[in-house]
Amino acid sequence: MGLIVSLLVHVLVSRLRPSDPAELERVTELCHAARARTTPPATTGARAGTPEPVTGPF
């Protein structure tokens, strides 16, 4: 029962709260990286801007 209530609250809040454009852009980049089978570009640090191929089975 708790899982159903949690799901309903999550869906309700997701519908009522406006989406943050920066978060939408981050998720879009993650999806593109997943489709390209590369890691998403780092925003800070030594690896910034250097995507690498994914070597794991998933």
mmCIF file as Biopython writes it, N, C-alpha, C and O atoms, coordinates in Angstrom:
data_model
#
loop_
_atom_site.group_PDB
_atom_site.id
_atom_site.type_symbol
_atom_site.label_atom_id
_atom_site.label_alt_id
_atom_site.label_comp_id
_atom_site.label_asym_id
_atom_site.label_entity_id
_atom_site.label_seq_id
_atom_site.pdbx_PDB_ins_code
_atom_site.Cartn_x
_atom_site.Cartn_y
_atom_site.Cartn_z
_atom_site.occupancy
_atom_site.B_iso_or_equiv
_atom_site.auth_seq_id
_atom_site.auth_asym_id
_atom_site.pdbx_PDB_model_num
ATOM 1   N N  . MET A ? 1  ? 0.822  -1.201 0.000   1.0 0.0 1  A 1 
ATOM 2   C CA . MET A ? 1  ? 0.000  0.000  0.000   1.0 0.0 1  A 1 
ATOM 3   C C  . MET A ? 1  ? 0.864  1.262  0.000   1.0 0.0 1  A 1 
ATOM 4   O O  . MET A ? 1  ? 0.562  2.240  -0.684  1.0 0.0 1  A 1 
ATOM 5   N N  . GLY A ? 2  ? 1.935  1.219  0.774   1.0 0.0 2  A 1 
ATOM 6   C CA . GLY A ? 2  ? 2.833  2.372  0.847   1.0 0.0 2  A 1 
ATOM 7   C C  . GLY A ? 2  ? 3.486  2.684  -0.483  1.0 0.0 2  A 1 
ATOM 8   O O  . GLY A ? 2  ? 3.710  3.849  -0.811  1.0 0.0 2  A 1 
ATOM 9   N N  . LEU A ? 3  ? 3.795  1.644  -1.253  1.0 0.0 3  A 1 
ATOM 10  C CA . LEU A ? 3  ? 4.412  1.834  -2.563  1.0 0.0 3  A 1 
ATOM 11  C C  . LEU A ? 3  ? 3.458  2.548  -3.517  1.0 0.0 3  A 1 
ATOM 12  O O  . LEU A ? 3  ? 3.876  3.404  -4.297  1.0 0.0 3  A 1 
ATOM 13  N N  . ILE A ? 4  ? 2.184  2.197  -3.451  1.0 0.0 4  A 1 
ATOM 14  C CA . ILE A ? 4  ? 1.176  2.832  -4.307  1.0 0.0 4  A 1 
ATOM 15  C C  . ILE A ? 4  ? 1.016  4.304  -3.938  1.0 0.0 4  A 1 
ATOM 16  O O  . ILE A ? 4  ? 0.943  5.166  -4.813  1.0 0.0 4  A 1 
ATOM 17  N N  . VAL A ? 5  ? 0.960  4.585  -2.638  1.0 0.0 5  A 1 
ATOM 18  C CA . VAL A ? 5  ? 0.836  5.976  -2.179  1.0 0.0 5  A 1 
ATOM 19  C C  . VAL A ? 5  ? 2.066  6.770  -2.602  1.0 0.0 5  A 1 
ATOM 20  O O  . VAL A ? 5  ? 1.946  7.907  -3.057  1.0 0.0 5  A 1 
ATOM 21  N N  . SER A ? 6  ? 3.239  6.179  -2.455  1.0 0.0 6  A 1 
ATOM 22  C CA . SER A ? 6  ? 4.474  6.859  -2.851  1.0 0.0 6  A 1 
ATOM 23  C C  . SER A ? 6  ? 4.470  7.167  -4.344  1.0 0.0 6  A 1 
ATOM 24  O O  . SER A ? 6  ? 4.859  8.259  -4.757  1.0 0.0 6  A 1 
ATOM 25  N N  . LEU A ? 7  ? 4.033  6.211  -5.151  1.0 0.0 7  A 1 
ATOM 26  C CA . LEU A ? 7  ? 3.958  6.428  -6.593  1.0 0.0 7  A 1 
ATOM 27  C C  . LEU A ? 7  ? 2.987  7.552  -6.932  1.0 0.0 7  A 1 
ATOM 28  O O  . LEU A ? 7  ? 3.290  8.410  -7.762  1.0 0.0 7  A 1 
ATOM 29  N N  . LEU A ? 8  ? 1.838  7.549  -6.300  1.0 0.0 8  A 1 
ATOM 30  C CA . LEU A ? 8  ? 0.846  8.598  -6.563  1.0 0.0 8  A 1 
ATOM 31  C C  . LEU A ? 8  ? 1.369  9.977  -6.167  1.0 0.0 8  A 1 
ATOM 32  O O  . LEU A ? 8  ? 1.168  10.950 -6.894  1.0 0.0 8  A 1 
ATOM 33  N N  . VAL A ? 9  ? 2.033  10.062 -5.027  1.0 0.0 9  A 1 
ATOM 34  C CA . VAL A ? 9  ? 2.602  11.346 -4.596  1.0 0.0 9  A 1 
ATOM 35  C C  . VAL A ? 9  ? 3.673  11.791 -5.588  1.0 0.0 9  A 1 
ATOM 36  O O  . VAL A ? 9  ? 3.728  12.965 -5.953  1.0 0.0 9  A 1 
ATOM 37  N N  . HIS A ? 10 ? 4.515  10.870 -6.022  1.0 0.0 10 A 1 
ATOM 38  C CA . HIS A ? 10 ? 5.576  11.205 -6.980  1.0 0.0 10 A 1 
ATOM 39  C C  . HIS A ? 10 ? 4.986  11.739 -8.285  1.0 0.0 10 A 1 
ATOM 40  O O  . HIS A ? 10 ? 5.451  12.753 -8.804  1.0 0.0 10 A 1 
ATOM 41  N N  . VAL A ? 11 ? 3.982  11.072 -8.808  1.0 0.0 11 A 1 
ATOM 42  C CA . VAL A ? 11 ? 3.352  11.498 -10.061 1.0 0.0 11 A 1 
ATOM 43  C C  . VAL A ? 11 ? 2.676  12.853 -9.883  1.0 0.0 11 A 1 
ATOM 44  O O  . VAL A ? 11 ? 2.792  13.723 -10.746 1.0 0.0 11 A 1 
ATOM 45  N N  . LEU A ? 12 ? 1.980  13.036 -8.779  1.0 0.0 12 A 1 
ATOM 46  C CA . LEU A ? 12 ? 1.289  14.300 -8.519  1.0 0.0 12 A 1 
ATOM 47  C C  . LEU A ? 12 ? 2.276  15.465 -8.422  1.0 0.0 12 A 1 
ATOM 48  O O  . LEU A ? 12 ? 2.058  16.512 -9.032  1.0 0.0 12 A 1 
ATOM 49  N N  . VAL A ? 13 ? 3.339  15.294 -7.673  1.0 0.0 13 A 1 
ATOM 50  C CA . VAL A ? 13 ? 4.331  16.365 -7.519  1.0 0.0 13 A 1 
ATOM 51  C C  . VAL A ? 13 ? 5.030  16.639 -8.850  1.0 0.0 13 A 1 
ATOM 52  O O  . VAL A ? 13 ? 5.313  17.790 -9.180  1.0 0.0 13 A 1 
ATOM 53  N N  . SER A ? 14 ? 5.305  15.585 -9.608  1.0 0.0 14 A 1 
ATOM 54  C CA . SER A ? 14 ? 5.952  15.758 -10.915 1.0 0.0 14 A 1 
ATOM 55  C C  . SER A ? 14 ? 5.083  16.572 -11.870 1.0 0.0 14 A 1 
ATOM 56  O O  . SER A ? 14 ? 5.597  17.348 -12.676 1.0 0.0 14 A 1 
ATOM 57  N N  . ARG A ? 15 ? 3.792  16.395 -11.779 1.0 0.0 15 A 1 
ATOM 58  C CA . ARG A ? 15 ? 2.869  17.129 -12.659 1.0 0.0 15 A 1 
ATOM 59  C C  . ARG A ? 15 ? 2.677  18.579 -12.209 1.0 0.0 15 A 1 
ATOM 60  O O  . ARG A ? 15 ? 2.517  19.467 -13.047 1.0 0.0 15 A 1 
ATOM 61  N N  . LEU A ? 16 ? 2.692  18.828 -10.904 1.0 0.0 16 A 1 
ATOM 62  C CA . LEU A ? 16 ? 2.412  20.167 -10.398 1.0 0.0 16 A 1 
ATOM 63  C C  . LEU A ? 16 ? 3.646  21.072 -10.356 1.0 0.0 16 A 1 
ATOM 64  O O  . LEU A ? 16 ? 3.523  22.294 -10.448 1.0 0.0 16 A 1 
ATOM 65  N N  . ARG A ? 17 ? 4.816  20.486 -10.220 1.0 0.0 17 A 1 
ATOM 66  C CA . ARG A ? 17 ? 6.043  21.272 -10.092 1.0 0.0 17 A 1 
ATOM 67  C C  . ARG A ? 17 ? 6.646  21.497 -11.478 1.0 0.0 17 A 1 
ATOM 68  O O  . ARG A ? 17 ? 6.833  20.534 -12.222 1.0 0.0 17 A 1 
ATOM 69  N N  . PRO A ? 18 ? 6.955  22.738 -11.841 1.0 0.0 18 A 1 
ATOM 70  C CA . PRO A ? 18 ? 7.547  22.984 -13.160 1.0 0.0 18 A 1 
ATOM 71  C C  . PRO A ? 18 ? 8.959  22.391 -13.247 1.0 0.0 18 A 1 
ATOM 72  O O  . PRO A ? 18 ? 9.681  22.331 -12.252 1.0 0.0 18 A 1 
ATOM 73  N N  . SER A ? 19 ? 9.331  21.961 -14.434 1.0 0.0 19 A 1 
ATOM 74  C CA . SER A ? 19 ? 10.645 21.365 -14.649 1.0 0.0 19 A 1 
ATOM 75  C C  . SER A ? 19 ? 11.706 22.451 -14.785 1.0 0.0 19 A 1 
ATOM 76  O O  . SER A ? 19 ? 11.466 23.505 -15.375 1.0 0.0 19 A 1 
ATOM 77  N N  . ASP A ? 20 ? 12.872 22.179 -14.235 1.0 0.0 20 A 1 
ATOM 78  C CA . ASP A ? 20 ? 13.998 23.093 -14.310 1.0 0.0 20 A 1 
ATOM 79  C C  . ASP A ? 20 ? 14.695 22.893 -15.659 1.0 0.0 20 A 1 
ATOM 80  O O  . ASP A ? 20 ? 15.089 21.769 -15.969 1.0 0.0 20 A 1 
ATOM 81  N N  . PRO A ? 21 ? 14.860 23.938 -16.467 1.0 0.0 21 A 1 
ATOM 82  C CA . PRO A ? 21 ? 15.492 23.777 -17.791 1.0 0.0 21 A 1 
ATOM 83  C C  . PRO A ? 21 ? 16.897 23.181 -17.717 1.0 0.0 21 A 1 
ATOM 84  O O  . PRO A ? 21 ? 17.276 22.397 -18.588 1.0 0.0 21 A 1 
ATOM 85  N N  . ALA A ? 22 ? 17.667 23.534 -16.703 1.0 0.0 22 A 1 
ATOM 86  C CA . ALA A ? 22 ? 19.025 22.989 -16.581 1.0 0.0 22 A 1 
ATOM 87  C C  . ALA A ? 22 ? 18.972 21.486 -16.318 1.0 0.0 22 A 1 
ATOM 88  O O  . ALA A ? 22 ? 19.787 20.733 -16.853 1.0 0.0 22 A 1 
ATOM 89  N N  . GLU A ? 23 ? 18.026 21.049 -15.504 1.0 0.0 23 A 1 
ATOM 90  C CA . GLU A ? 23 ? 17.883 19.622 -15.218 1.0 0.0 23 A 1 
ATOM 91  C C  . GLU A ? 23 ? 17.421 18.864 -16.462 1.0 0.0 23 A 1 
ATOM 92  O O  . GLU A ? 23 ? 17.894 17.758 -16.725 1.0 0.0 23 A 1 
ATOM 93  N N  . LEU A ? 24 ? 16.507 19.447 -17.220 1.0 0.0 24 A 1 
ATOM 94  C CA . LEU A ? 24 ? 16.065 18.816 -18.460 1.0 0.0 24 A 1 
ATOM 95  C C  . LEU A ? 24 ? 17.223 18.660 -19.446 1.0 0.0 24 A 1 
ATOM 96  O O  . LEU A ? 24 ? 17.327 17.635 -20.119 1.0 0.0 24 A 1 
ATOM 97  N N  . GLU A ? 25 ? 18.086 19.660 -19.534 1.0 0.0 25 A 1 
ATOM 98  C CA . GLU A ? 25 ? 19.251 19.595 -20.415 1.0 0.0 25 A 1 
ATOM 99  C C  . GLU A ? 25 ? 20.215 18.504 -19.949 1.0 0.0 25 A 1 
ATOM 100 O O  . GLU A ? 25 ? 20.768 17.773 -20.771 1.0 0.0 25 A 1 
ATOM 101 N N  . ARG A ? 26 ? 20.421 18.389 -18.633 1.0 0.0 26 A 1 
ATOM 102 C CA . ARG A ? 26 ? 21.307 17.363 -18.090 1.0 0.0 26 A 1 
ATOM 103 C C  . ARG A ? 26 ? 20.774 15.961 -18.415 1.0 0.0 26 A 1 
ATOM 104 O O  . ARG A ? 26 ? 21.541 15.078 -18.800 1.0 0.0 26 A 1 
ATOM 105 N N  . VAL A ? 27 ? 19.466 15.763 -18.259 1.0 0.0 27 A 1 
ATOM 106 C CA . VAL A ? 27 ? 18.864 14.464 -18.554 1.0 0.0 27 A 1 
ATOM 107 C C  . VAL A ? 27 ? 18.953 14.161 -20.046 1.0 0.0 27 A 1 
ATOM 108 O O  . VAL A ? 27 ? 19.199 13.019 -20.433 1.0 0.0 27 A 1 
ATOM 109 N N  . THR A ? 28 ? 18.756 15.169 -20.878 1.0 0.0 28 A 1 
ATOM 110 C CA . THR A ? 28 ? 18.880 14.979 -22.319 1.0 0.0 28 A 1 
ATOM 111 C C  . THR A ? 28 ? 20.300 14.541 -22.689 1.0 0.0 28 A 1 
ATOM 112 O O  . THR A ? 28 ? 20.477 13.641 -23.509 1.0 0.0 28 A 1 
ATOM 113 N N  . GLU A ? 29 ? 21.301 15.171 -22.090 1.0 0.0 29 A 1 
ATOM 114 C CA . GLU A ? 29 ? 22.689 14.782 -22.347 1.0 0.0 29 A 1 
ATOM 115 C C  . GLU A ? 29 ? 22.953 13.353 -21.896 1.0 0.0 29 A 1 
ATOM 116 O O  . GLU A ? 29 ? 23.660 12.611 -22.577 1.0 0.0 29 A 1 
ATOM 117 N N  . LEU A ? 30 ? 22.392 12.957 -20.751 1.0 0.0 30 A 1 
ATOM 118 C CA . LEU A ? 30 ? 22.554 11.586 -20.278 1.0 0.0 30 A 1 
ATOM 119 C C  . LEU A ? 30 ? 21.940 10.589 -21.257 1.0 0.0 30 A 1 
ATOM 120 O O  . LEU A ? 30 ? 22.523 9.539  -21.527 1.0 0.0 30 A 1 
ATOM 121 N N  . CYS A ? 31 ? 20.767 10.917 -21.784 1.0 0.0 31 A 1 
ATOM 122 C CA . CYS A ? 31 ? 20.104 10.038 -22.746 1.0 0.0 31 A 1 
ATOM 123 C C  . CYS A ? 31 ? 20.915 9.921  -24.033 1.0 0.0 31 A 1 
ATOM 124 O O  . CYS A ? 31 ? 21.052 8.829  -24.585 1.0 0.0 31 A 1 
ATOM 125 N N  . HIS A ? 32 ? 21.449 11.033 -24.507 1.0 0.0 32 A 1 
ATOM 126 C CA . HIS A ? 32 ? 22.274 11.000 -25.715 1.0 0.0 32 A 1 
ATOM 127 C C  . HIS A ? 32 ? 23.536 10.167 -25.479 1.0 0.0 32 A 1 
ATOM 128 O O  . HIS A ? 32 ? 23.954 9.404  -26.350 1.0 0.0 32 A 1 
ATOM 129 N N  . ALA A ? 33 ? 24.135 10.316 -24.303 1.0 0.0 33 A 1 
ATOM 130 C CA . ALA A ? 33 ? 25.336 9.542  -23.975 1.0 0.0 33 A 1 
ATOM 131 C C  . ALA A ? 33 ? 25.013 8.052  -23.907 1.0 0.0 33 A 1 
ATOM 132 O O  . ALA A ? 33 ? 25.808 7.221  -24.346 1.0 0.0 33 A 1 
ATOM 133 N N  . ALA A ? 34 ? 23.849 7.715  -23.357 1.0 0.0 34 A 1 
ATOM 134 C CA . ALA A ? 34 ? 23.461 6.307  -23.272 1.0 0.0 34 A 1 
ATOM 135 C C  . ALA A ? 34 ? 23.231 5.726  -24.659 1.0 0.0 34 A 1 
ATOM 136 O O  . ALA A ? 34 ? 23.617 4.589  -24.929 1.0 0.0 34 A 1 
ATOM 137 N N  . ARG A ? 35 ? 22.613 6.492  -25.528 1.0 0.0 35 A 1 
ATOM 138 C CA . ARG A ? 35 ? 22.383 6.007  -26.895 1.0 0.0 35 A 1 
ATOM 139 C C  . ARG A ? 35 ? 23.690 5.848  -27.652 1.0 0.0 35 A 1 
ATOM 140 O O  . ARG A ? 35 ? 23.828 4.942  -28.474 1.0 0.0 35 A 1 
ATOM 141 N N  . ALA A ? 36 ? 24.647 6.720  -27.381 1.0 0.0 36 A 1 
ATOM 142 C CA . ALA A ? 36 ? 25.943 6.660  -28.058 1.0 0.0 36 A 1 
ATOM 143 C C  . ALA A ? 36 ? 26.886 5.669  -27.375 1.0 0.0 36 A 1 
ATOM 144 O O  . ALA A ? 36 ? 27.996 5.441  -27.854 1.0 0.0 36 A 1 
ATOM 145 N N  . ARG A ? 37 ? 26.452 5.081  -26.261 1.0 0.0 37 A 1 
ATOM 146 C CA . ARG A ? 37 ? 27.247 4.132  -25.477 1.0 0.0 37 A 1 
ATOM 147 C C  . ARG A ? 37 ? 28.554 4.742  -24.987 1.0 0.0 37 A 1 
ATOM 148 O O  . ARG A ? 37 ? 29.585 4.070  -24.964 1.0 0.0 37 A 1 
ATOM 149 N N  . THR A ? 38 ? 28.514 6.007  -24.596 1.0 0.0 38 A 1 
ATOM 150 C CA . THR A ? 38 ? 29.666 6.670  -24.004 1.0 0.0 38 A 1 
ATOM 151 C C  . THR A ? 38 ? 29.267 7.200  -22.645 1.0 0.0 38 A 1 
ATOM 152 O O  . THR A ? 38 ? 28.080 7.294  -22.332 1.0 0.0 38 A 1 
ATOM 153 N N  . THR A ? 39 ? 30.247 7.543  -21.844 1.0 0.0 39 A 1 
ATOM 154 C CA . THR A ? 39 ? 29.952 8.150  -20.554 1.0 0.0 39 A 1 
ATOM 155 C C  . THR A ? 39 ? 29.601 9.612  -20.786 1.0 0.0 39 A 1 
ATOM 156 O O  . THR A ? 39 ? 30.120 10.223 -21.721 1.0 0.0 39 A 1 
ATOM 157 N N  . PRO A ? 40 ? 28.726 10.194 -19.951 1.0 0.0 40 A 1 
ATOM 158 C CA . PRO A ? 40 ? 28.397 11.602 -20.135 1.0 0.0 40 A 1 
ATOM 159 C C  . PRO A ? 40 ? 29.610 12.482 -19.856 1.0 0.0 40 A 1 
ATOM 160 O O  . PRO A ? 40 ? 30.457 12.129 -19.036 1.0 0.0 40 A 1 
ATOM 161 N N  . PRO A ? 41 ? 29.697 13.618 -20.528 1.0 0.0 41 A 1 
ATOM 162 C CA . PRO A ? 41 ? 30.841 14.498 -20.295 1.0 0.0 41 A 1 
ATOM 163 C C  . PRO A ? 41 ? 30.818 15.049 -18.879 1.0 0.0 41 A 1 
ATOM 164 O O  . PRO A ? 41 ? 29.770 15.441 -18.366 1.0 0.0 41 A 1 
ATOM 165 N N  . ALA A ? 42 ? 31.983 15.074 -18.261 1.0 0.0 42 A 1 
ATOM 166 C CA . ALA A ? 42 ? 32.101 15.630 -16.916 1.0 0.0 42 A 1 
ATOM 167 C C  . ALA A ? 42 ? 31.994 17.142 -17.003 1.0 0.0 42 A 1 
ATOM 168 O O  . ALA A ? 42 ? 32.479 17.749 -17.958 1.0 0.0 42 A 1 
ATOM 169 N N  . THR A ? 43 ? 31.369 17.742 -16.020 1.0 0.0 43 A 1 
ATOM 170 C CA . THR A ? 43 ? 31.233 19.195 -16.032 1.0 0.0 43 A 1 
ATOM 171 C C  . THR A ? 43 ? 32.404 19.868 -15.333 1.0 0.0 43 A 1 
ATOM 172 O O  . THR A ? 43 ? 32.650 21.056 -15.541 1.0 0.0 43 A 1 
ATOM 173 N N  . THR A ? 44 ? 33.138 19.111 -14.496 1.0 0.0 44 A 1 
ATOM 174 C CA . THR A ? 44 ? 34.305 19.659 -13.815 1.0 0.0 44 A 1 
ATOM 175 C C  . THR A ? 44 ? 35.358 18.570 -13.709 1.0 0.0 44 A 1 
ATOM 176 O O  . THR A ? 44 ? 35.057 17.389 -13.884 1.0 0.0 44 A 1 
ATOM 177 N N  . GLY A ? 45 ? 36.564 18.957 -13.431 1.0 0.0 45 A 1 
ATOM 178 C CA . GLY A ? 45 ? 37.615 17.975 -13.196 1.0 0.0 45 A 1 
ATOM 179 C C  . GLY A ? 45 ? 38.452 17.708 -14.427 1.0 0.0 45 A 1 
ATOM 180 O O  . GLY A ? 45 ? 38.292 18.350 -15.464 1.0 0.0 45 A 1 
ATOM 181 N N  . ALA A ? 46 ? 39.356 16.737 -14.288 1.0 0.0 46 A 1 
ATOM 182 C CA . ALA A ? 46 ? 40.322 16.438 -15.340 1.0 0.0 46 A 1 
ATOM 183 C C  . ALA A ? 46 ? 39.664 15.828 -16.575 1.0 0.0 46 A 1 
ATOM 184 O O  . ALA A ? 46 ? 40.173 15.989 -17.684 1.0 0.0 46 A 1 
ATOM 185 N N  . ARG A ? 47 ? 38.534 15.126 -16.399 1.0 0.0 47 A 1 
ATOM 186 C CA . ARG A ? 47 ? 37.903 14.438 -17.519 1.0 0.0 47 A 1 
ATOM 187 C C  . ARG A ? 47 ? 36.862 15.292 -18.235 1.0 0.0 47 A 1 
ATOM 188 O O  . ARG A ? 47 ? 36.135 14.780 -19.086 1.0 0.0 47 A 1 
ATOM 189 N N  . ALA A ? 48 ? 36.775 16.558 -17.916 1.0 0.0 48 A 1 
ATOM 190 C CA . ALA A ? 48 ? 35.754 17.413 -18.513 1.0 0.0 48 A 1 
ATOM 191 C C  . ALA A ? 48 ? 35.882 17.443 -20.028 1.0 0.0 48 A 1 
ATOM 192 O O  . ALA A ? 48 ? 36.950 17.734 -20.567 1.0 0.0 48 A 1 
ATOM 193 N N  . GLY A ? 49 ? 34.786 17.138 -20.709 1.0 0.0 49 A 1 
ATOM 194 C CA . GLY A ? 49 ? 34.752 17.217 -22.157 1.0 0.0 49 A 1 
ATOM 195 C C  . GLY A ? 49 ? 35.374 16.038 -22.890 1.0 0.0 49 A 1 
ATOM 196 O O  . GLY A ? 49 ? 35.538 16.098 -24.109 1.0 0.0 49 A 1 
ATOM 197 N N  . THR A ? 50 ? 35.728 14.955 -22.176 1.0 0.0 50 A 1 
ATOM 198 C CA . THR A ? 50 ? 36.323 13.791 -22.837 1.0 0.0 50 A 1 
ATOM 199 C C  . THR A ? 50 ? 35.496 12.537 -22.565 1.0 0.0 50 A 1 
ATOM 200 O O  . THR A ? 50 ? 35.811 11.779 -21.647 1.0 0.0 50 A 1 
ATOM 201 N N  . PRO A ? 51 ? 34.443 12.308 -23.351 1.0 0.0 51 A 1 
ATOM 202 C CA . PRO A ? 51 ? 33.650 11.092 -23.144 1.0 0.0 51 A 1 
ATOM 203 C C  . PRO A ? 51 ? 34.446 9.847  -23.530 1.0 0.0 51 A 1 
ATOM 204 O O  . PRO A ? 51 ? 35.230 9.866  -24.478 1.0 0.0 51 A 1 
ATOM 205 N N  . GLU A ? 52 ? 34.234 8.776  -22.786 1.0 0.0 52 A 1 
ATOM 206 C CA . GLU A ? 52 ? 34.917 7.523  -23.043 1.0 0.0 52 A 1 
ATOM 207 C C  . GLU A ? 52 ? 33.897 6.439  -23.359 1.0 0.0 52 A 1 
ATOM 208 O O  . GLU A ? 52 ? 32.764 6.509  -22.884 1.0 0.0 52 A 1 
ATOM 209 N N  . PRO A ? 53 ? 34.275 5.433  -24.154 1.0 0.0 53 A 1 
ATOM 210 C CA . PRO A ? 53 ? 33.329 4.355  -24.441 1.0 0.0 53 A 1 
ATOM 211 C C  . PRO A ? 53 ? 33.013 3.548  -23.191 1.0 0.0 53 A 1 
ATOM 212 O O  . PRO A ? 53 ? 33.860 3.380  -22.314 1.0 0.0 53 A 1 
ATOM 213 N N  . VAL A ? 54 ? 31.803 3.060  -23.122 1.0 0.0 54 A 1 
ATOM 214 C CA . VAL A ? 54 ? 31.390 2.212  -22.017 1.0 0.0 54 A 1 
ATOM 215 C C  . VAL A ? 54 ? 31.884 0.808  -22.311 1.0 0.0 54 A 1 
ATOM 216 O O  . VAL A ? 54 ? 31.655 0.283  -23.400 1.0 0.0 54 A 1 
ATOM 217 N N  . THR A ? 55 ? 32.565 0.193  -21.342 1.0 0.0 55 A 1 
ATOM 218 C CA . THR A ? 55 ? 33.118 -1.135 -21.567 1.0 0.0 55 A 1 
ATOM 219 C C  . THR A ? 55 ? 32.354 -2.221 -20.831 1.0 0.0 55 A 1 
ATOM 220 O O  . THR A ? 55 ? 32.609 -3.404 -21.055 1.0 0.0 55 A 1 
ATOM 221 N N  . GLY A ? 56 ? 31.428 -1.854 -19.960 1.0 0.0 56 A 1 
ATOM 222 C CA . GLY A ? 56 ? 30.656 -2.836 -19.206 1.0 0.0 56 A 1 
ATOM 223 C C  . GLY A ? 56 ? 29.531 -3.444 -20.039 1.0 0.0 56 A 1 
ATOM 224 O O  . GLY A ? 56 ? 29.213 -2.943 -21.117 1.0 0.0 56 A 1 
ATOM 225 N N  . PRO A ? 57 ? 28.932 -4.519 -19.541 1.0 0.0 57 A 1 
ATOM 226 C CA . PRO A ? 57 ? 27.869 -5.187 -20.299 1.0 0.0 57 A 1 
ATOM 227 C C  . PRO A ? 57 ? 26.562 -4.408 -20.317 1.0 0.0 57 A 1 
ATOM 228 O O  . PRO A ? 57 ? 25.691 -4.708 -21.134 1.0 0.0 57 A 1 
ATOM 229 N N  . PHE A ? 58 ? 26.396 -3.434 -19.458 1.0 0.0 58 A 1 
ATOM 230 C CA . PHE A ? 58 ? 25.146 -2.699 -19.411 1.0 0.0 58 A 1 
ATOM 231 C C  . PHE A ? 58 ? 25.394 -1.315 -19.850 1.0 0.0 58 A 1 
ATOM 232 O O  . PHE A ? 58 ? 24.469 -0.505 -19.890 1.0 0.0 58 A 1 
#
